[in-house]
Amino acid sequence: MKSILYTELASDFLIEGLGLHCRDKDHPVGKAGRADLELVSSISELMLYPEDIQVIYLGKAEADPFRAGDILMAGSDELLDRAFLALDQMEQRGLVVDLSPEPDAHQVNLVKDGLSEMVLNLEKRGIAYLCLFLVEPVDAEGTAKLVSIIRKILA
């Protein structure tokens, strides 16, 4: 299965950390474990892919009300389970958030422009997805955590 990556952060850390390379003028591609990877540059490009993919979205979240360096996540059950296993192995704290724009008294919400629509579209199409957010400040240690989590999820 092909994994499509999209990040709102600078993509250099993914290209270097996952060993991606560019073919001609295409998007950076590579492999992690058994998974073929491709890095896209926009959410609209992401929506053009057929159904036999999984999507990993990487972003950042403001520190308030979260702790700096925490990993926030939302996604399909199987990918969330893999993310929790990866976080446990790394002894890293993770928190599941709701991406819906409507507040929920039982979950922590994280509202980002366009993300709720993207998630609804992926769910409607039956595409597995995982959204990982690094709580600011975004630094080299944090981006290395994200690369490690992705590697463990795709292994």
Beta strands, then each sheet from edge to edge (+ up, - down):
strand 1: 2-7
strand 2: 21-22
strand 3: 28-32
strand 4: 35-40
strand 5: 53-61
strand 6: 71-75
strand 7: 94-96
strand 8: 128-135
sheet 1: 2+ 3- 4+ 1+ 5+ 8+ 6- 7-
end
